[in-house]
Amino acid sequence: MAKNNKAQNDWINSVLIQQNLVEPKEEHFVDLKPCWAQMEECRMVERIGEMVADINGAAGYYMLELQDFLPPQTTILSIRFCKRFAEYVLEIMAREDGAAAVAFYSLSKISELWEHYFRNQSRRKPSISLKLNFHPAEILNDDLQRWFSYLLSGFDKKLKPNAAHQMSEKENTEFSAAVRKKSA
């Protein structure tokens, strides 16, 4: 079995190198495996998926869009909610030492009238509302309900979840750059 796995990895690596899709290894490599392991152990993605299904079922239409990712990605999952000319996003990212972060941000959208002419410009200017660091084992369903309430309210300040750790200016700039790159 190990030989088969090695042969498969050789095939994958050769294609990635051939197509110039391999990213250079960074000096400050962060191991995200402990975070992914905790997320799986706590069934966090499944619990959030069930809540998204319940909300969509209660609304009677596909209101929330859930996209989950596989390791070794930094982003674990992303939930999007469109309301008027904005798209509201709840995104969970892996951090080192088993920690994770949840970020709430919005993207302004071009009016549907103009979207016909500017198809690739539908998302612009991410506006970060809140970022919280957490440990997956500490998150209860009540916490998830507060996160969803905040998302569905369009980031109403009255429904803002408790801030264990607000983003620093440097983190805010780095996150904004990553969101812009992702939405481009």
N, C-alpha and C positions, 0 to 999 in steps of 0.2 A: 504494500500500500504506500509506503514511504517513497519507493522508486516512482510510482505513478504520480504522486503529488509533486515530486521534484521535476519530473518530465513536464507536467502541466505548467509549473512555475517557469521553467525554462522557455516554453512556448510563449507564455504570456509576456515574460520579460523581453524576449526577442522582438515581439510585435510592438510593445511599448517603446523600446529603444529605436526600432526602425521608423516609427511614426513620430518620433521626437515628443513623446507624451510623458516621459519620466521627469519628475521634478527633481532638482538637485537636492541632495541631503543637506539639511541645515545643521549648523554647529550646535544650536540650542534646541535639540530635538526634545519634544515633550511626549512622554508616554501616556496615551489616553486610554489604554486598556483597563486600568482600574475603574475609571468612570463608566466605561461601557459595561463592565462586569456588574457594577452596582446597579446600573439602569436595568439590566436584564434580571438581576436578582430581585429587585423591587417591583418588577413588571410595570415600570413607569410608562413605557411606550404603549403597552396594551391597555392600561388604565386610562390613559389620555385618549386613545383610540375609541374606547367604549364611551367616554364622555362626548367626544365629537359625534359619534353615531347617535347617542341619545339626544343631543342638541339638534342635530339635523332632522332626526325623526320627529321631535316635538315641533320644530319649525315647519315641517312638511315639505321641505326642499333642501337642496344641497347648499346650505349656507356657509359652512366651514369647510375649507379644503385642508386636508392633512397630508403632509409629505414626510415620510421618515426615511432615514439614511442608514447605511451600513458602515461598520468600522472599516477603515481607520479614519473616516471623515470626522471633522471637528463638529459639524452640525449633526445633531441627533434627530431632531424633528423640527418641522416648521408648520404652523397653522396660520392660514390666511382667511381674512374676513373682509369683504368689500362692502362699503357703505358710501353712497353718493360718489364723491370724487376722490376718495381715499381708499387705500388698502391697508388694513391693520394686520400686523403680524406678531405672533408669539413664537419665538424661536428658542430652542434649548440647545446649548452647545456643551461639549465635553471640555473639562478642564483637568489639570493634572491632580494626582493624589486622590482620585475618586470623586472630586468635587465636580459640579456642573454649574452652569449659569443659564438663567432665563432672561431673555431680552424682549422688550415690547417696543416696536417701532412702527411707524406708518410711512407709506409711500404715496405721494400725491399722484393722481392720475389725470390724464388729459380727458377732456369731455368726450363722450362717445361720438359726438358729431365730428370732432377732429381726429378721432382715432383711425378713421378710414384713410386719412392722409398721412398720419404719423404712427404707423403700426408699431414700430420698434421703440417708440418713445413713450409708451404707456406708463412706465414707472420712472419717477424722478425723485430727487431730493429726499433721502431717508431722514426722517425726524425721529430720533430716539427719545422715548418717553421714560423708560425705566429699565435698569438691568440689576438683577439680583443673583448673588452666588448662593448655592445651596448644596446639600448632600442628599442624594436621592432617597436614602433610608429615612430621612426626616420629613419627607413630604407626604402629607395626609391628603385624603380626598377633599377635605375642607379647603386646603391650600389650593388645590387644583380648581375647585369651584370659584375661589376668589380670583385666580388667574383668568379663568374664562369670563367671569363677570366684568373684569377690567377690560378684557379684549372686546367683548360684545358692546360695551358702553362707549367704545371709541376713545378709551383712555380717560374716562371721567375721573377727576382728581379725588372725588368722594369715595371711589371704589378702588383706589390705589392699594395694591398689596403691601404688606409690611416690607420695608426696605432693609434687608440684612446688610447690604453693601451697595451703596450707590456707585455708579461708574465715575472714575476719575476722568479728568479732561483728556489725558493720553489714551485711556481705554475707549473713551467716546470717539476720539478721532480715528483710532485703529478700527473700531467696529464700523464706523460710518464708511470708511474706505473699503472694508470687506463687503459691506452691503451694496455699495455702489458697483463694485467689481462684479458681484454676483448677479445683480439685476440688469447689468449692461448686456 
